[in-house]
Amino acid sequence: MPTVDPVEYEEASPEVKAVYDDILEKRGLKEVPNFWKTVAVHPPTLKRTWETLAEVMAPGALDPMFKEMIAVAVSATNGCEYCIRSHTAQAKAKGMTSEMHGELLAVIGMFNETNRLVTTLQVDVDEALK
């Protein structure tokens, strides 16, 4: 249960509706996701977060599907179920296959394990890597 009351589209100010409309258009959605409705309790944060996310996730040197896959990895590592589900759906919509998803999960699991080992064992960084 959220710690604040989400801002539904019908109740939103014109400023918030403008961001919602942009989210719906750019993400090809029919309904504003709960994350955005919850962040909308502070319209400046909603606007800033959406604009930054849209800029970062836009096509560039990395394609949008790959960026969504990175978002899945970070979200899994941080334990954010909402973001795991959201970015997995977006990655699939952008072309991630079941095989790619399986390999992504294997990489996430492997590097979470090796990172924990390095951290626990306090392994010194090799000179060649500095």
CYANA upper distance limits for C-alpha pairs under 8 A (distance plus 0.5 A):
  2 PRO  CA      6 PRO  CA      8.25
  2 PRO  CA     38 THR  CA      8.00
  4 VAL  CA     38 THR  CA      7.35
  4 VAL  CA     41 VAL  CA      7.97
  5 ASP  CA     38 THR  CA      7.31
  5 ASP  CA     41 VAL  CA      8.06
  6 PRO  CA     34 ASN  CA      7.79
  6 PRO  CA     37 LYS  CA      5.39
  6 PRO  CA     38 THR  CA      4.78
  6 PRO  CA     39 VAL  CA      8.09
  6 PRO  CA     40 ALA  CA      7.62
  6 PRO  CA     41 VAL  CA      7.28
  7 VAL  CA     11 GLU  CA      6.91
  7 VAL  CA     12 ALA  CA      6.54
  7 VAL  CA     37 LYS  CA      5.40
  7 VAL  CA     38 THR  CA      6.80
  7 VAL  CA     40 ALA  CA      6.52
  7 VAL  CA     41 VAL  CA      6.88
  8 GLU  CA     12 ALA  CA      6.64
  8 GLU  CA     37 LYS  CA      6.74
  9 TYR  CA     17 LYS  CA      7.01
  9 TYR  CA     20 TYR  CA      7.98
  9 TYR  CA     32 VAL  CA      8.05
  9 TYR  CA     37 LYS  CA      8.42
 12 ALA  CA     16 VAL  CA      6.19
 12 ALA  CA     17 LYS  CA      6.31
 13 SER  CA     17 LYS  CA      6.59
 14 PRO  CA     18 ALA  CA      6.63
 15 GLU  CA     19 VAL  CA      7.32
 15 GLU  CA     43 PRO  CA      7.83
 16 VAL  CA     20 TYR  CA      6.68
 16 VAL  CA     40 ALA  CA      7.23
 16 VAL  CA     43 PRO  CA      6.65
 16 VAL  CA     46 LEU  CA      8.20
 16 VAL  CA     47 LYS  CA      8.26
 17 LYS  CA     21 ASP  CA      6.45
 18 ALA  CA     22 ASP  CA      6.84
 19 VAL  CA     23 ILE  CA      6.71
 19 VAL  CA     46 LEU  CA      8.13
 19 VAL  CA     47 LYS  CA      6.84
 19 VAL  CA     50 TRP  CA      8.02
 20 TYR  CA     24 LEU  CA      6.66
 20 TYR  CA     32 VAL  CA      6.94
 20 TYR  CA     36 TRP  CA      8.30
 21 ASP  CA     25 GLU  CA      6.62
 22 ASP  CA     26 LYS  CA      6.44
 23 ILE  CA     27 ARG  CA      6.23
 23 ILE  CA     28 GLY  CA      8.41
 23 ILE  CA     29 LEU  CA      8.20
 23 ILE  CA     32 VAL  CA      7.84
 23 ILE  CA     50 TRP  CA      8.17
 24 LEU  CA     28 GLY  CA      6.04
 24 LEU  CA     29 LEU  CA      5.26
 24 LEU  CA     30 LYS  CA      6.82
 24 LEU  CA     31 GLU  CA      7.37
 24 LEU  CA     32 VAL  CA      6.99
 25 GLU  CA     29 LEU  CA      7.26
 32 VAL  CA     36 TRP  CA      7.26
 32 VAL  CA     37 LYS  CA      7.28
 33 PRO  CA     37 LYS  CA      7.03
 34 ASN  CA     38 THR  CA      6.55
 35 PHE  CA     39 VAL  CA      6.70
 36 TRP  CA     40 ALA  CA      6.48
 36 TRP  CA     46 LEU  CA      7.35
 37 LYS  CA     41 VAL  CA      7.97
 39 VAL  CA     43 PRO  CA      8.02
 39 VAL  CA     45 THR  CA      7.31
 39 VAL  CA     46 LEU  CA      5.94
 40 ALA  CA     45 THR  CA      7.78
 40 ALA  CA     46 LEU  CA      5.65
 41 VAL  CA     46 LEU  CA      8.46
 42 HIS  CA     46 LEU  CA      6.87
 43 PRO  CA     47 LYS  CA      6.63
 44 PRO  CA     48 ARG  CA      6.55
 45 THR  CA     49 THR  CA      6.29
 46 LEU  CA     50 TRP  CA      6.53
 47 LYS  CA     51 GLU  CA      6.54
 48 ARG  CA     52 THR  CA      6.55
 49 THR  CA     53 LEU  CA      6.48
 50 TRP  CA     54 ALA  CA      6.47
 51 GLU  CA     55 GLU  CA      6.67
 52 THR  CA     56 VAL  CA      6.60
 53 LEU  CA     57 MET  CA      6.42
 54 ALA  CA     58 ALA  CA      6.44
 57 MET  CA     64 PRO  CA      6.65
 57 MET  CA     67 LYS  CA      6.91
 57 MET  CA     68 GLU  CA      8.23
 58 ALA  CA     63 ASP  CA      8.48
 58 ALA  CA     64 PRO  CA      6.90
 59 PRO  CA     63 ASP  CA      5.79
 59 PRO  CA     64 PRO  CA      5.99
 60 GLY  CA     64 PRO  CA      8.43
 62 LEU  CA     66 PHE  CA      6.88
 62 LEU  CA     67 LYS  CA      7.02
 63 ASP  CA     67 LYS  CA      6.87
 64 PRO  CA     68 GLU  CA      6.71
 64 PRO  CA     91 ALA  CA      8.45
 64 PRO  CA     94 LYS  CA      7.68
 65 MET  CA     69 MET  CA      6.76
 65 MET  CA     90 GLN  CA      8.15
 65 MET  CA     91 ALA  CA      5.58
 65 MET  CA     92 LYS  CA      8.33
 65 MET  CA     94 LYS  CA      5.71
 65 MET  CA     95 GLY  CA      7.13
 65 MET  CA     96 MET  CA      7.24
 66 PHE  CA     70 ILE  CA      6.79
 66 PHE  CA     91 ALA  CA      8.04
 67 LYS  CA     71 ALA  CA      6.76
 68 GLU  CA     72 VAL  CA      6.76
 68 GLU  CA     87 HIS  CA      6.05
 68 GLU  CA     88 THR  CA      7.67
 68 GLU  CA     90 GLN  CA      7.03
 68 GLU  CA     91 ALA  CA      5.61
 69 MET  CA     73 ALA  CA      6.86
 69 MET  CA     87 HIS  CA      7.67
 69 MET  CA     88 THR  CA      7.65
 69 MET  CA     91 ALA  CA      6.55
 69 MET  CA    104 LEU  CA      7.88
 70 ILE  CA     74 VAL  CA      6.75
 71 ALA  CA     75 SER  CA      6.42
 71 ALA  CA     83 CYS  CA      8.33
 71 ALA  CA     84 ILE  CA      8.24
 71 ALA  CA     87 HIS  CA      6.73
 72 VAL  CA     76 ALA  CA      6.49
 72 VAL  CA     83 CYS  CA      7.61
 72 VAL  CA     84 ILE  CA      5.70
 72 VAL  CA     87 HIS  CA      6.06
 72 VAL  CA     88 THR  CA      6.58
 73 ALA  CA     77 THR  CA      6.68
 73 ALA  CA     84 ILE  CA      8.46
 73 ALA  CA    104 LEU  CA      8.03
 73 ALA  CA    105 LEU  CA      8.26
 73 ALA  CA    108 ILE  CA      6.36
 74 VAL  CA     78 ASN  CA      6.61
 75 SER  CA     79 GLY  CA      6.43
 75 SER  CA     80 CYS  CA      5.72
 75 SER  CA     81 GLU  CA      7.91
 75 SER  CA     83 CYS  CA      6.21
 75 SER  CA     84 ILE  CA      5.89
 76 ALA  CA     80 CYS  CA      6.73
 76 ALA  CA     81 GLU  CA      7.90
 76 ALA  CA     84 ILE  CA      6.51
 76 ALA  CA    108 ILE  CA      8.16
 77 THR  CA    108 ILE  CA      8.01
 77 THR  CA    112 ASN  CA      7.60
 80 CYS  CA     84 ILE  CA      6.63
 81 GLU  CA     85 ARG  CA      6.68
 82 TYR  CA     86 SER  CA      6.61
 83 CYS  CA     87 HIS  CA      6.32
 84 ILE  CA     88 THR  CA      6.37
 85 ARG  CA     89 ALA  CA      6.63
 86 SER  CA     90 GLN  CA      6.81
 87 HIS  CA     91 ALA  CA      6.40
 88 THR  CA     92 LYS  CA      6.63
 89 ALA  CA     93 ALA  CA      6.62
 90 GLN  CA     94 LYS  CA      6.71
 91 ALA  CA     95 GLY  CA      6.88
 91 ALA  CA     96 MET  CA      5.89
 92 LYS  CA     96 MET  CA      4.94
 92 LYS  CA     97 THR  CA      7.06
 96 MET  CA    100 MET  CA      6.43
 96 MET  CA    101 HIS  CA      7.07
 97 THR  CA    101 HIS  CA      6.67
 98 SER  CA    102 GLY  CA      6.62
 99 GLU  CA    103 GLU  CA      6.80
100 MET  CA    104 LEU  CA      6.55
101 HIS  CA    105 LEU  CA      6.70
102 GLY  CA    106 ALA  CA      6.80
103 GLU  CA    107 VAL  CA      6.71
104 LEU  CA    108 ILE  CA      6.66
105 LEU  CA    109 GLY  CA      6.58
106 ALA  CA    110 MET  CA      6.51
107 VAL  CA    111 PHE  CA      6.58
108 ILE  CA    112 ASN  CA      6.58
109 GLY  CA    113 GLU  CA      6.72
110 MET  CA    114 THR  CA      6.74
111 PHE  CA    115 ASN  CA      6.21
112 ASN  CA    116 ARG  CA      6.65
113 GLU  CA    117 LEU  CA      6.83
114 THR  CA    118 VAL  CA      6.65
115 ASN  CA    119 THR  CA      6.56
116 ARG  CA    120 THR  CA      6.40
117 LEU  CA    121 LEU  CA      6.35
118 VAL  CA    122 GLN  CA      6.14
118 VAL  CA    123 VAL  CA      5.81
119 THR  CA    123 VAL  CA      7.46
125 VAL  CA    129 LEU  CA      7.23
125 VAL  CA    130 LYS  CA      7.74
126 ASP  CA    130 LYS  CA      7.40
